Amino acid sequence: MNQIFAGEAAIHFGPADFTIMEPGHYVKCAVTNAKIPLDQLRYWSHERQEAYIDAAASLKAFQRVAG
């Protein structure tokens, strides 16, 4: 793996896609703090600019804000 892309990426989350602002290999889940490889990133909130490891983590984040 290229060392430039080995760490955490800086991402700007849009409503339908994301933009890599700083290169990296992963982002961290806002709920579980698990590392999410960028090629597996499927869940995020563009309003809160947060990434989630899976749908369950996304739901927990939504409930945290809504409740």
C-alpha positions as CSV (number, residue, x, y, z in Angstrom):
1,M,0.0,0.0,0.0
2,N,1.2,3.5,-0.8
3,Q,2.1,5.3,2.4
4,I,0.4,8.5,1.2
5,F,-3.0,6.6,1.4
6,A,-2.2,4.6,4.6
7,G,-3.9,6.9,7.2
8,E,-7.3,8.4,7.8
9,A,-8.8,10.3,4.9
10,A,-10.6,13.7,5.1
11,I,-13.9,13.5,3.4
12,H,-16.7,16.0,2.5
13,F,-20.0,14.1,2.5
14,G,-22.6,15.2,0.0
15,P,-26.2,14.0,-0.3
16,A,-25.4,11.3,-2.8
17,D,-21.6,11.0,-2.9
18,F,-18.5,12.1,-1.1
19,T,-15.3,14.0,-2.1
20,I,-11.9,13.0,-0.8
21,M,-10.3,16.3,0.5
22,E,-7.2,14.6,2.0
23,P,-6.1,11.2,0.8
24,G,-6.2,8.2,3.1
25,H,-7.3,4.6,3.3
26,Y,-10.2,4.9,5.8
27,V,-12.5,7.1,7.8
28,K,-13.8,6.4,11.3
29,C,-17.4,5.6,12.1
30,A,-19.0,8.4,14.2
31,V,-20.8,5.8,16.4
32,T,-18.4,2.9,16.8
33,N,-15.1,4.5,16.0
34,A,-14.3,1.5,13.7
35,K,-12.2,2.1,10.7
36,I,-14.1,2.0,7.4
37,P,-12.0,1.4,4.3
38,L,-13.1,4.0,1.6
39,D,-14.0,1.3,-0.8
40,Q,-16.5,0.0,1.7
41,L,-18.0,3.4,2.7
42,R,-21.8,3.2,2.1
43,Y,-23.4,5.1,5.0
44,W,-23.0,8.8,6.0
45,S,-24.8,11.9,6.9
46,H,-24.2,15.0,4.8
47,E,-25.9,17.2,7.4
48,R,-23.7,16.1,10.2
49,Q,-20.6,15.2,8.0
50,E,-20.3,11.8,9.7
51,A,-19.5,8.3,8.4
52,Y,-21.1,5.1,9.6
53,I,-19.9,1.5,9.5
54,D,-23.4,0.1,8.7
55,A,-27.1,0.9,8.6
56,A,-27.5,0.1,12.4
57,A,-24.8,2.7,13.3
58,S,-26.5,5.2,11.0
59,L,-29.9,4.6,12.7
60,K,-28.2,5.0,16.2
61,A,-26.8,8.3,15.1
62,F,-30.2,9.5,13.8
63,Q,-31.9,8.4,17.0
64,R,-29.2,10.2,19.1
65,V,-30.0,13.5,17.3
66,A,-33.8,13.0,17.0
67,G,-34.3,11.9,20.6
